[in-house]
């Protein structure tokens, strides 16, 4: 067994979908699966046992045990051959899962827990974990299709870890990789002006599009040699990044992105595009922070 996949279990439908996705990820990797439930109530000094007037199987502690047992059963039914362990850890979900991410190769969570507000697309735990996790974080909001693994390419140094993750994931799944870059004249770096004296500063027709197509090729350079069995399609389109990737995710089985792109503010842990994709993509989304590239 190599590595460990961690999944957050909270008893919600979204959480159980995450358990199924995590079980498959563990199976593909030959890794173990740890089902973790963050049990907040002891920290708040709330009575955990059954009420004197209620059934003996009642109470918060027994409820936590039941939801973990359900998650473990769901994982084993999804991938019977994997090694499944479980833990009920006292603490707030983000703190617990962030700590778990230090020793995991992937953490999987549902998009919304049982405590979410009605109509909310994504819970705060999923967003904050994607920003603060110490390994790639997969958020399962919709099951995804049977199409390619979709990689959002932005050409930033921080995005290199996402490219590496996507190639490895495609190899595990036996899928095709679609490396997609969306650009507009407003989100591309401004080239330096030509040295004087020169003709009026203006690019050749189509020069910007050619440059952005080269960006995709450069972003995946070297990975084809390390993953010779992976089928890769590259695509650079003129359009807004988040809308383009959301639309492309309709047929994808997974969307992989970096935490922040080349246009993000310095020090921002999770960019606006990544957040929009977590909220609106039509397939599971894995956010890969640049700082975990060496894992």
N, C-alpha and C positions, 0 to 999 in steps of 0.2 A: 504494500500500500504506500502510495506517495502523496503527501500533501493532505490538506484538510479544507473542506468546504463547510462554511457555517451558514445556517439559516435561522432567521428570527421567527419564532412561532408565537402568535398571539391569539389564536382561536378564530380569527376572521377568515372569510372566504378568500380574501386577497392573500392572507398569510399561508393558507393551505395551497394556493396556486404557487406561491414561492417555494414551499416545501417540495412540491413535485418538480419544479424547475431545478432546484438545488440537488435533488436526488439524481436527476439525469446528468447534471454537471459532474457530480462526484463519480458516477458510473463511467462517463467518458474519460475522466482523468485517472481512474483507478485510485481515487482518493477516498478518504473517510468522510462521513457526514456527521456534523454535530448539530443537533436541534437545540436551540437555546431560547428559553423564555425569561424575559426580564420581569422579575416579581417585585413590583414597587411597594406593595402594601406593608411589608415588614418595616421598611424605612420610615413609614408614616405612623408606625405604632398602632395599626388597625388590628382588631382581633382577627385571627386567621382561622381558628377552628370553627366547627359547626356550632350553631346556636343551640342553646339548651332546649329550645322548643322545636327545633328542626330535626331533620333526619341526620344520622351519623355521617353520611357521605357528603353533607353540606359543608359550607365554609370556603373561604378563599384559597386555602392551601390545597384542598382536595380539587377545587376547580382548576387550579394551575396544573396539578398532576394529570388531570383528565385531558386538558387541551394539549399537553406535551405528549401524552400517550397517543392521542389521535394523530398528531403530527408525525410521530415515529411510525405508526401503522401506515399512514399515507406514503411516507418515504419508502418503506419496505415493499409496499405493494407496487410502487412505481419502478423501483430498481432493487429487486430481491437480493442481488449479490453483493450489495455494498455493505460496509460496516457502519452501523448507525449508533451513535451515542447521544446522550441528551443531558441537559443540565438546566436547573431552575436557579437563576442567579439573582440575588437581591440587588435592586438598583433600577435606575431610570433607563429605558430602552436604548437611547443613544449612547449613554455612558457604557452600558454593558456590551453593546455590539461593537463600539469603537475599540474597547479593550480586546474583544474576541478577534477583531480584524488584525491585530498585531501578529498573530500566529497562523492566520488563514491565508490561503491563496485566492479565495473568493468568498465574499459575503453576499447572501441573497436575502432580500426582504420584499414584502408585498408593498403595494403602493399606498395602502391606507390600512390602519389598524382599527380595532374595535372602538377606540376612543375618538375616531375622527369625526369631524363635523359633516352633517349631511350635505351632499353636493360638492364637497371638497375633492378635487381631483387627486391630490397627492398629500400624504401625511408629512408632518414636519420631521419625523424620524428618518424617513427615506431621503429627504433633501439634505439634511444635516449630515447623515452618514456618508452620502456621496461626496460631500465636501471635506469631511474629516477622517474618513476611513484610511487605514494604513495598507489596504490592498484594494484591488478592483471591487466595485460594488454593483451588483445587478439588482435593478428594481423591476418587479414584475407587475405590470398594470394590465396588459392584455397578453394573451398566450402567444401571439405571433403566427405568421404563416409558414409556408414550406419553401419560401424563396431563399435568397442569399443572406449571408451575414452582411449587414450594411455598415460600412466604416465611414464616419464623417472625418474628412481630411481637411485640415486647416493650415498645414505647413509650419506650425509653430514647433519649437523644440520640445515644449511640454507635451505635444501630441504624439511624439515618437513612441511613448509607452503604450498608447492606445493602438497604434499600428501593430506593434509587436503582439499585443494581446489578441487582436483581431485575427492575425495570421495563425496563431496557435489555436484559437478557438475554432476556426474554419477547419483546420487539420483534424481536430478532435471530432467534429461533427460530420466530416465528410461532405461539407457544403461548398458552395461557391462564394467568393468574396467580391462584393461590389464596393470599390473605393470611390466615394463621391465627394466632390468639392464644389460648393456653391459660392459664387462670387458676384459682387457688384463693384462698380467703380468706387463706391464709398467704403468698402471694407478691404481694399487691397492696399498694400504699402505704397507710398508715394515715391517714385524713383527719383534719384538725385538729378538736378538739372544738368544739362551738358555744359562743358567748359566753354567760356566765351573766347573768341567770338564764335557764334553759331547761328544757325537758322532759328526762327521762332520755335519755342519749346512746344513740341507736339509729337505724340507717338504716331507710328504708322497705323493704318487701318488694320484692325485685327490683332495688333501687337499685344494688347492686354489679355485677350482670350488665349493667345498662344502661351503667354507667360503663365497664366493660371493652369493650363493643361500641363505644362512642364512641372509645376509645383506638385501635382498629384504623382507624376512619375518619380520625382525626386523623393517624395515622402515614403514611397514603398521600395525605393532602391535598396538592393541587397537582400530584401526579404524573400524574393522569389528563389534565390539560390539556397537559402536556408530551409525553405519549404517548397521543394520542387513539385510536390504533388498537388499544390493548391492552385485551383483555377481562379484567376483574377481578372475582373473587368474594372477599368478605370473610366471615370466620367467627370468632366468639369462642365458645369452649366452656369449660365448667368441667371442669377436669382437670389432671393433672400435665403440665408442659410437655414434658419429654423423652419420656414415653410417648405423648403425643398426637401429637407431631411424628413420632416413629418409626413409629407406625401409619399416619399420613397419607402417609408417604414410600413406602409399598408400591406406590402407583400413580403417584407423581410421577416426572418425568424429571430433576428437579434440586431440591435443597433449598438454600435460601439463608438464612444466619443471620449475625447479628453475632457478633463475637468474645466479647462478654460482655453480659449483660443488666442490667436495672435493679436486680437483687438481688445482683450480684456484689460481691466485696470490692474496695475501692479499690486500684489498682495491679496487679490480677490481669489478665494479658494474655489468657488464654483461660478462659472460664467453664466450670463443670461441665456445663451443658446442651450447650454447643457440643462439648465433649469427648465426651459421651455420644452425640451425633448422629454424630460422626466414626466412632465405634466401631460403631454399631448401625443406622444408617439403611439403608434398602433401595434407595437411589439415590445418585448422586454428591452430595457436599456441598461448597458453596462458602462459606468463612468470609471475611467482609468486616470488617476492622478499622475502627473509627471514625476512626482517624487518617489513613486513605487516602481520606476522603470528597472531598477536593479534587482527587484525581488525575483 
